[in-house]
Amino acid sequence: MIKVDISEILGFVPEKDVMALEPDVKAAIDMLEKGTGKGNDFIGWLNLASGMPQSLIDSIKETASVLRENCEVVVVAGIGGSYLGARAVIEAFSSSFPQPSQDNGNPTVLFAGQNISEDYLFELAQYLKGKKFGVINISKSGTTTETALAFRMLKKQCEDQRGKDMARKVIVAITDAERGAARVCADREGYATFVIPDNVGGRYSVLSPVGLLPIAVAGYDIEALVRGASDMESMTSGKVAFRDNISAIYAAARNALYRSGKKIEILVNFQPKLHFFSEWWKQLYGESEGKENKGIYPSSVDFSTDLHSMGQWIQEGERIIFETVISVDKVQHSVLVPADDENLDGLNYLAGKHVDEVNKMAELGTRLAHVDGGVPNIRITVPELKEYWIGQLIYFFEKACGISGYLLGINPFNQPGVEAYKKNMFALLDKPGYEEQSKALAARLKK
């Protein structure tokens, strides 16, 4: 199973400081599981995996099959939690050098609606020309600017290239059950639809159809993913002893470090396939904890690549950071370092070793150096990058995030600060209904 080791933080905070948080952690878990804490109308993620009916999984797989059979490319239109979870899982399992869809039997899954770059959308449209593509539109309201803009363009191109009848077959909406622009459009056009549960926020939605449909389209085992999450739900429940509950221990450790002055958490991986998992984690923790002038700032690095860019700062910069290292026990392939008669590069001492052995020594050496340099390290060990274990890892981080938010005394399930930029953007673009804000901003910008 996944393991959490906090031994490398104990030179920075005493173990008793971590263990002293046990009553608060237990209270946080109790609030989560009984639904008595802040934001309790958005805790449906707690039982998503264990409560998922087989009929929903079967329906997701059936719709994924339709897309797989009729598309070379499937574009997921979504932003934030509506795309990061799916991308994190897909990238964790995909080849670093993916083959064309006709070679591996799986559509290429691309993403749009996560930015407002004209060049990005132009290049996407050019790439899709002449290709059999479909779209998964993920939006509760259907009016989120980034996603709605991308979907408007993708819908038109799909209808123009493939005809309206086929477009109706290969466009899927994941949206609100009853209301919103995306629901109205889907019902009018006759798209297949899935529901975003009302009590699940976007950043906690990867184990709902929001994440599961794109993952299934990419050819991965969503049943194993859900099973892993369901098992982790049991392993992190309030019935589990504090010392044996890895979500509880992780939440307590990072909060003990925060209270000691460590304000930045850097999520570290030594597997480039986990890059977008780190991006998902950053949204989960940043959007959940960054409130009321509180919260650990979530950052991430890909080692050993970033040891040659950020390594100096981590080793000798301001001592306000700690690292959480995701360590993967088993790799998927075997590559041995070859011998070379001339040995000009001096690497013959590695000849015959697996590349992963070199990587793991780089990991160990880095952890030792950073701890010596004043950076506490939490280590999370994952057996391998398989659906079951990634499902466990997702739920582990989600549960710890909820606990950690309550330890901070904030609501970990809302995001009021996200609305500020939207109001300014709408006013600057003269959106109807924002006339007064438009005038105020125009006056402000003239100063």
Buried (B, 14 or more C-beta within 10 A) or exposed (E): EBEBBBEBBBEBBEEEBBBEBBEBBBBBBEBBBEEEBBBBEBBBBBEBBBEBEEEBBEBBBEBBEBBBEBBBBBBBBBBBBBBBBBBBBBBBBBEEEEEEBEEEEBBBBBBBBBBEEEEBBEEBBEBBEEBBBBBBBBBBBBEBBBBBBBBEBBBEBBBEBBEEEBBBBBBBBBBBEEEBBBBBBBEEBEBBBBBBBEBBBBBBBBBBBBBBBBBBBBBBBBBBBBBBBBBBBEBBBBEBEBEEBBBBBBBBBBBBBBEBEBBBBBBBBBBEBBBBBBBBBBBBBBBBBBBEEEBBBBBBBBBBEBBEEBBEEBBEBEEEBBBBBBBBEEBEEEEEBEEEEEEEEEBBEBEEBBBBEBBBEBBEEBBEBBBEEBBBBBBBBBBEBBBBBBBBBBBBBBBBBBBBBBBBEBBBBBBEEEEEEEEBEBBBEEBEEBEEBBEEBEEEEEE
